[in-house]
């Protein structure tokens, strides 16, 4: 009788949490969701590229890309991002072999290249603003700062994500969830490389050649 009463009381107590893993899901659904996110990001950048294509020659009697852009500096910046993509690839190879320490070192190098990319980009923005080439100066500069700045924000987010994942791996190791997250970040990082190649060609190179 006492046992039945105890069971009844336990059944009447509301459960505020479950002991099972309610967030467990297949890796396939995660990858599908992340591909959908990347496709939405593609649309965002497609709109920004199209906007720059329409407004990129509206200088409002102000400076053009040929007057402002330093291709040597931009080439160095491009190299930083491309090198970071290569080092992330080395990190994924180390992950496949289960070499956690080696993978962490390559991820750290990737982060340093990413920081160098952002530092150069911020230096370029500061230099343009000091020269009076602010986003309000012309439609060309508004579209330029929006496109390049949006890409820079993505790189910033990627670096934060990279730092979080390195911390998780150091605490929990190369568990399946961390492997899946690192693979998603790899796709995101290489996606940013592809977008930047478009920026370098369409914005900087064609801007200087006009």
N, C-alpha and C positions, 0 to 999 in steps of 0.2 A: 504493500500500500504506500509506504513512504517513498519507495523507488518510483512508483507511478506518479506521485505528486511532484517529485523532483524533475521528472521528465516533462511534466506538464508546464512547470515553471520555466524550464529551459526553452520550451517551444514558444512560450509567450514573450520571451525577451527578444526585442528586435535585434537583428544582426546588422552591425554597422560596417562590417567588412567581411570579405570571403577569404578563405584560406587558399583557394586555388589561384592560379595565374589567369586572371580575367583578361589580361592584355596579350595573352599568347596568340600569335597569329603566324601564318606561314610567311616565309621569305618572299614567295611569289607575289602576295598581295602588297607587301611593302614596296617591291620594285615597280609594280604596276602603278601604285600611287605616286611614286617618285617620278616615273616617266611622265605621268600626267602633269605633275608640277613643272617639270622641265619644258613641256610643251606650252604651258601657260607663260613661262618665262620667255620662251621664244616669241610668243605673240607680243609681249611687252617690248622686247628689243626690236621686233619688226616694226612696231609703231614708231619707236624712237628713231630708227634708221630712216623710215619714210618721212618723218617730220623734218629730220635734218636734210634729207634730199630735197624737200620743198623749200626750206628756209635757209639752206646753207650758203646761198649767194646773196642774201639780203643783208648787206653790210651797213646800211644806213649812213653812208659816207664815212664809215669807220674802218678799222683795220680788217684785213682778210686773213685767211689761214696762211698765205704766203708771207704775210708780214709778221705773224706771231709764232708759228710753229718752228721748233728746233728739232729737226728730224734725227739728229745724232742722239739727243736726249731721249726722244721717244723710242729710238731703236734700242738703247740700253734698257729702257723700261720694258719693252717687249721681250727682250732676252731674259729679264728677271722672271717674267711670268712663264715663259716657255721652259726655262730651267726648272721652275717649281713643278711644272707638269711632269717633267722627266723624273725628278726625284720622288714625286708621289707614285709614279709607276714602279720605281725601285722598292718603295715601301710596300706596295701591293704584292710584289714578288716575294718579299721577305715574309709577309703575312701568310701567303700560300704555303711557305715552307715551315711555318710555325716559329719563325725567329722573331720573337717579340722585341727584344732589345734592339736588333738591327732595324726593325720596322720603325720603332720609336725615334731612332736617330735620323732616319730618312724623313720622317714626318716633321721633325724639328727643323731640318734643313729646308724642307718645303715651306714651313712657316716663315723662316728668315727671308727666303726669296720673296714670299708674298708681302712681308713687311717692307722690304726694299722697294717693291713695286709701288706700294701705297705712298711711301715717303717721297719717291720721285714724282708721283702724280700730284701730291699735295704741294710740292715745291713748284711744279709747273703752274698749278692754279694760283698760288700766291704770287708768282712772277707776273702772270697775266693780269691779275687784279691790280698789282702795283703799277703796271703800265696803263691802267685805265680801261683794260678790256674786261669789263665786268659783264655778268649775264644780262644786265639791263641796257647795255650799250647798243645792241642790235639783235635782230632775230637770229642771225648766224651764231652769235655768242650764246644766246639763250638756249638754242638747240644743242650747241656743242657742250656746254656745261651740264645740261640735262642728260645727254647720252653718256658722256664719259663719266660723269658723277654717279649715275645709276650703276654703271659697271663697277666703279670703285666701291660703292656700298655693298655690292654683291661679294666682292673680294673681302671686304671687312667682315661680313657675315661668315664667309667661308673660313677666315682665320679664327673667329670665335668658336665656330663649330669644330675646327681642327683641335683647338686647345681643350675643349670639353672632351672630345673623343680620346685624346692622349691621356687625359686624367682618368677616364673610365677604364682604358686599357691597363694603365698602371695599377689600378685598384682591383679589377676583376679579370684581367687577362684577355686572351683572344677567344672569348666565348662566342657562340653563334650570333648573338645579338650585336656584339661589337663588330664582328666581321661584316655583317649586313650594313651597319651604319657606315663603316669605312668605305664599303663599296659604293654606297649612295654618295658620300662626299667625293669619291673619286670621279663619279659621273659629273657631279656639279662642278668640280674644279676644271676638268677637261672642257666642259661646256663654256666656262668663262674664258678659257684659252681661245676657243673657236670664235666667240663673240669679239674678243680683243683683236684677233687677226682681221676681222671685218672692220673694226674701228680704225685700226692702223692703216688699212688700205683705203677705206672709203672716206675717212675724215682727214687723217694726217697726210697720207701720201698724195691723194688726189687734191687735197687742199693746197699743198705746196706747188703742185704741177699746174694748177689753174692759172 
